[in-house]
Amino acid sequence: MPEDTAAIRGMAFPFRVDPRTGGIAVSAGADKLRENVVRLLLTRIGERPMLREYGGGVTQLFQETVDEGMVAIARHQITRALLRFEPRVLPQEVGVIETEPGVLRLRVVYVDSTRPGLQSVVVPIG
């Protein structure tokens, strides 16, 4: 069984300095899990030299034509990445939404496997 979300702790994403301590900012719990999901989605597949399969590939969609085929490929690619690399997340819905004309965002609704309730994250595509 995946570890309890409350136990998750690590460097904040995006990387930043904590103004109170002058050290590296740290996040924990549900915030850290959400940051892990965003980092996974924004990592290009093949970007990490020691783990080439890691990534959601959202940035590779920036210049693609948005049609049903692209949305289906993105949905499959992202669901596969979440299931493989973030076992604490159970994706429920992956979709592309247009918030303004020409502005697309990826919306992922998921269940934190250690807590009840739906969570969501929205990532800009372009």
SULTA-V631621 format. One record per residue. N is the residue number from 1. RES is the residue in one small letter. SS is DSSP state (h for helix, s for strand, l for the rest). Layout:
[[N RES SS] [N RES SS]]
This chain:
[[1 m l] [2 p l] [3 e l] [4 d l] [5 t h] [6 a h] [7 a h] [8 i l] [9 r s] [10 g s] [11 m s] [12 a l] [13 f l] [14 p l] [15 f l] [16 r l] [17 v s] [18 d l] [19 p l] [20 r l] [21 t l] [22 g l] [23 g l] [24 i s] [25 a l] [26 v s] [27 s s] [28 a s] [29 g h] [30 a h] [31 d h] [32 k h] [33 l h] [34 r h] [35 e h] [36 n h] [37 v h] [38 v h] [39 r h] [40 l h] [41 l h] [42 l h] [43 t l] [44 r l] [45 i l] [46 g l] [47 e l] [48 r l] [49 p l] [50 m l] [51 l l] [52 r l] [53 e l] [54 y l] [55 g l] [56 g l] [57 g l] [58 v h] [59 t h] [60 q h] [61 l h] [62 f l] [63 q l] [64 e l] [65 t l] [66 v l] [67 d l] [68 e h] [69 g h] [70 m h] [71 v h] [72 a h] [73 i h] [74 a h] [75 r h] [76 h h] [77 q h] [78 i h] [79 t h] [80 r h] [81 a h] [82 l h] [83 l h] [84 r h] [85 f h] [86 e l] [87 p l] [88 r l] [89 v s] [90 l s] [91 p s] [92 q s] [93 e s] [94 v s] [95 g s] [96 v s] [97 i s] [98 e s] [99 t s] [100 e s] [101 p l] [102 g l] [103 v s] [104 l s] [105 r s] [106 l s] [107 r s] [108 v s] [109 v s] [110 y s] [111 v s] [112 d s] [113 s l] [114 t l] [115 r l] [116 p l] [117 g l] [118 l s] [119 q s] [120 s s] [121 v s] [122 v s] [123 v s] [124 p s] [125 i l] [126 g l]]
